[in-house]
Amino acid sequence: MSTKPRKKFETFVNPNPERDYTIQMECPEFTSVCPKTGQPDFGIIRISYIPDRKCLELKALKLYLWSYRQEGIFYEAATNKILDDLVQACAPRQMTVTGDFNVRGGIRTVVIAAYSQGA
C-alpha cells in the first residue's frame, strides 16, 4: 500500500452487517489551505458512521485526508467533499463528518455534514 497522499479508498467487508453499530474516527491533524489567503488551515475531522456492507480501511483514510494538505478549499467545501467521497466509497447506513477548525481571525468554525441511506 502507498504511503503518499491520495484520493483513493480501500474498504473491507463488514464483519457484522446484520447489526447497526457505530464506528467513530478522529483525525486531529487535518490540514488544508485557505483559498483566499494561501495560509494553512488546521482542524480536527471527526467521522461517525453506521456501516452497511463495507467498512473504511484506516490507512487509506489517513492518506486521503493527507491529500488535502496542499489543496485550497474552504472549510464548508472540505467537510462536504469528505462526506461525499466517504459515502461513495463505503455506502454506509448513516454517516456524519464534522470539521472542527482552529480559530482564524478570532472565529472558530465547526461544520457538520450528514448522510442517511434512503433519505
C-alpha positions in Angstrom: 0.0 0.0 0.0 1.2 3.5 -0.8 2.3 6.0 1.8 1.8 9.0 -0.3 -1.3 11.2 -0.1 -4.0 10.1 -2.4 -7.8 10.4 -3.0 -8.5 6.7 -3.1 -10.2 4.5 -0.6 -9.9 0.9 0.4 -12.7 -0.9 2.2 -13.2 -4.3 3.7 -16.3 -6.5 4.3 -18.3 -5.5 7.3 -17.9 -8.4 9.8 -21.4 -7.8 11.3 -23.7 -6.4 8.6 -26.8 -7.7 10.4 -26.3 -5.3 13.3 -26.3 -1.5 13.5 -23.1 -0.3 15.2 -21.2 2.9 15.1 -17.6 3.4 14.0 -16.0 6.7 15.1 -12.7 8.1 13.8 -10.9 11.3 14.5 -8.1 12.9 12.6 -6.7 15.6 15.0 -4.1 16.9 12.4 -6.2 17.8 9.4 -4.6 20.5 7.3 -5.7 22.3 4.2 -5.0 25.7 2.6 -7.3 28.8 2.7 -8.1 29.5 -1.0 -8.3 33.3 -0.3 -5.1 33.8 1.7 -3.0 30.7 0.9 -2.4 30.3 4.6 -2.6 26.8 6.1 -5.8 25.8 7.9 -5.8 23.3 10.7 -8.6 21.4 12.3 -10.0 18.1 13.5 -12.0 15.9 11.2 -14.4 13.6 13.1 -16.2 10.8 11.2 -19.0 8.7 12.7 -20.8 6.1 10.6 -23.0 3.0 10.7 -21.6 0.7 8.1 -23.7 -1.4 5.8 -21.8 -3.9 3.7 -18.4 -2.2 3.8 -16.1 -0.5 6.3 -13.4 2.0 5.6 -9.8 0.9 5.9 -7.9 3.3 8.2 -4.6 3.7 6.4 -6.3 4.6 3.1 -8.4 7.1 5.0 -5.3 8.7 6.5 -3.7 9.0 3.1 -6.9 10.5 1.7 -7.1 13.1 4.5 -3.4 13.9 3.9 -4.2 14.8 0.3 -5.9 18.0 1.5 -2.6 19.4 2.9 -1.8 21.3 -0.4 -5.4 21.9 -1.5 -7.0 25.3 -1.4 -10.5 24.7 -0.1 -13.0 26.4 2.2 -14.0 24.6 5.5 -17.5 24.0 4.3 -16.5 22.6 1.0 -13.8 20.3 2.6 -16.3 18.9 5.1 -19.0 18.2 2.5 -16.5 16.8 0.0 -15.1 14.4 2.6 -18.6 13.2 3.4 -19.5 12.7 -0.3 -16.3 10.8 -1.0 -16.7 8.5 2.0 -20.3 7.8 1.3 -19.4 6.9 -2.3 -16.6 4.6 -1.1 -18.5 2.6 1.5 -22.2 3.3 1.1 -22.9 3.4 4.9 -26.4 3.4 6.5 -25.6 6.7 8.2 -22.6 9.0 8.3 -21.7 12.3 9.9 -18.5 14.2 9.1 -17.6 17.1 11.5 -14.9 19.6 10.6 -13.8 21.4 13.8 -11.4 24.0 12.6 -8.9 26.1 14.6 -9.6 29.7 15.3 -8.8 32.1 12.5 -9.4 35.8 12.7 -10.9 35.3 16.2 -13.6 32.9 14.9 -13.8 29.2 15.4 -15.7 27.3 12.8 -17.4 23.9 13.1 -19.1 22.4 10.0 -21.3 19.3 10.3 -22.4 17.3 7.2 -24.7 14.3 7.5 -25.9 11.5 5.3 -28.7 8.9 5.8 -29.3 6.0 3.5 -32.6 6.3 1.7 -33.1 9.9 2.8 
